[in-house]
Amino acid sequence: MPGYAPLTDDRLWLPRGTTHAAPRPGGEFVLYWMQVTHRAHDNFALNHAIEQANTLGVPVLVYHGLRHDYPWASDRLHTFILQGVRDLVAAFAARGIQYAFYLDDRDPGETGERPSPLVALAERAALVVTDWFPTFIMPRQLKALRERVGVPVVAVDSALVIPAKRLTKSYSAARWIRPDLMGPLGDWLLPIETVEPEVRRPIDLPFAVTEPGEDIAALVAACDIDHDVPPARGWTGGTRAAQARLDWWLEHGLPRYLERNDPNVDVTSRMSPWLHFGHVSVHEVLLAAREAGPAEPWKKFLDETLTWRELAFNFCRFQPKHRTVEAIPDWARTELADHEDDPREAIYSDEQLERGETDDELWNACQQAYLRDGWMHNYLRMLWGKSVIGWTENAARALRILEHLNNKYALDGRDPNSYGGILWCFGRFDRPFFRRPIYGTVRYMSTNAARKKFDVPAYIRSMA
Ligand SMILES: Cc1cc2nc3c(=O)[nH]c(=O)nc-3n(C[C@H](O)[C@H](O)[C@H](O)COP(=O)(O)OP(=O)(O)OC[C@H]3O[C@@H](n4cnc5c(N)ncnc54)[C@H](O)[C@@H]3O)c2cc1C
């Protein structure tokens, strides 16, 4: 009987055309390059790195770099990440594993390339292990490192319950992927083992590590990033904050989870930012929710967290152009194109949308949720996205502005779920509905309909 979630080859992503990553002889250590799984527990990539290091009789080194130039880098994202790093420093110290965090805090005026700490370490390693992630900068960073260094680089899927590789095709709707996820769930939704290193020896680093303490605001201020997006109100990054929220939600939110479509009640888990940065594992969230029950809310929560989340990863994996209109299903793209000339009530500029200055008070309140809190309720995200289609000249512009606003302001942005959610507004994973202006047969959602579902004025007041 399996006791732990298996770390099989299904989780390993090797360079195309290879079946085995032969470690480089003489390598000093196995390097785990932490990109999106910011945790020292429940981490298949870390476990794989440690297992390989144990086999080779060398230590494992965890390298985690925070650049200044990733898209949408801001005080908000840097703060959340650095709060997570604070927990990582403590968690790795407790496990006796060397964790080297590098903060790129170059001055805005600095020109020229700095030597890459990652490349310098990779060149001394026997093997590099990193996180698999099908969107944002990760696929191209992985490719770039593979092209630059002579050491094998293995990406490991720690993001999903059912490894992405097990699903060999792209799914067009939740109802098709659901049985393929739910069927084998018993084999995969199990606790994740903690693998311990057998060799521990300090490794000399070619850079000074940063260990954030109470000085996170000062560290962030020194970075050459967007200082106009402030830290998100009411959110703290890191494993400890995630687990505290999870504990609270299991007791107070989960039992009422069936009320999840009402944005005025705090019954959804709000795990998405921590899941995005990997501060918690989807396994621990689901196992804790299953344990806490009750049955009906748990079933609904499982469907969101397993079916919809893993559908979004599947989508990004099989559709590399998920940032473009090509990711809109053909029928919906045709419908939207056919209705491009339909008159709009208003066409708003990018700035009006970004500042939440439309004539729709509810939409402005939703945009406030992103601007101020860095998080928005699911029902409102759907309405928010659909409305922008009605206020822009065409799908391409609507998609571009939605991606920008979502990824710039949402803590959980830049995720497969960001693209799954945004593209859903354009008909992805959905079916045709009754034809209407602008949207054609793409499903329409209105703020008027929202008034029948929840107390809209109360929500607007809460965002005022
Ligand atoms: C336009 C639009 C943009 C979106 N942008 C993002 C985004 O940037 N990042 C993001 O994580 N989600 C995004 N979503 C999906 C969804 O709104 C959020 O995942 C959810 O609101 C997060 O809140 P929660 O953690 O309280 O969810 P819960 O209801 O507690 O669900 C638990 C987890 O299940 C997953 N989940 C829930 N609903 C969905 C969904 N519809 N699709 C995929 N996974 C889901 C999330 O990982 C979530 O944390 C977007 C949806 C839309 C319509």
The ligand as a Gaussian input file, in Angstrom:
#p B3LYP/6-31G(d) Opt

LIG

0 1
 C      -10.159000      36.548000     -15.293000
 C       -9.610000      35.564000     -14.296000
 C       -8.303000      35.688000     -13.859000
 C       -7.776000      34.769000     -12.947000
 N       -6.477000      34.921000     -12.549000
 C       -5.932000      34.021000     -11.698000
 C       -4.580000      34.135000     -11.307000
 O       -3.865000      35.036000     -11.753000
 N       -4.087000      33.215000     -10.442000
 C       -4.862000      32.214000      -9.918000
 O       -4.363000      31.409000      -9.118000
 N       -6.146000      32.077000     -10.289000
 C       -6.706000      32.947000     -11.154000
 N       -8.013000      32.814000     -11.515000
 C       -8.779000      31.641000     -11.025000
 C       -9.523000      31.858000      -9.687000
 O      -10.250000      33.045000      -9.739000
 C       -8.577000      31.872000      -8.485000
 O       -7.736000      30.738000      -8.517000
 C       -9.340000      31.848000      -7.158000
 O      -10.227000      32.933000      -7.103000
 C       -8.356000      31.919000      -6.012000
 O       -9.029000      32.097000      -4.800000
 P       -8.991000      31.007000      -3.657000
 O       -7.581000      30.565000      -3.442000
 O       -9.723000      31.541000      -2.500000
 O       -9.794000      29.820000      -4.348000
 P      -10.538000      28.570000      -3.713000
 O      -11.960000      28.629000      -4.129000
 O      -10.256000      28.427000      -2.277000
 O       -9.879000      27.359000      -4.516000
 C       -8.678000      26.729000      -4.081000
 C       -7.665000      26.743000      -5.195000
 O       -8.206000      26.119000      -6.361000
 C       -7.717000      26.762000      -7.526000
 N       -8.847000      27.389000      -8.239000
 C       -9.993000      27.893000      -7.743000
 N      -10.783000      28.370000      -8.719000
 C      -10.096000      28.177000      -9.869000
 C      -10.351000      28.458000     -11.238000
 N      -11.490000      29.023000     -11.644000
 N       -9.413000      28.127000     -12.150000
 C       -8.266000      27.532000     -11.790000
 N       -7.961000      27.232000     -10.509000
 C       -8.860000      27.558000      -9.570000
 C       -6.770000      27.849000      -7.049000
 O       -5.460000      27.330000      -7.053000
 C       -7.264000      28.117000      -5.650000
 O       -6.286000      28.686000      -4.814000
 C       -8.577000      33.705000     -12.451000
 C       -9.896000      33.597000     -12.878000
 C      -10.411000      34.503000     -13.807000
 C      -11.826000      34.349000     -14.264000

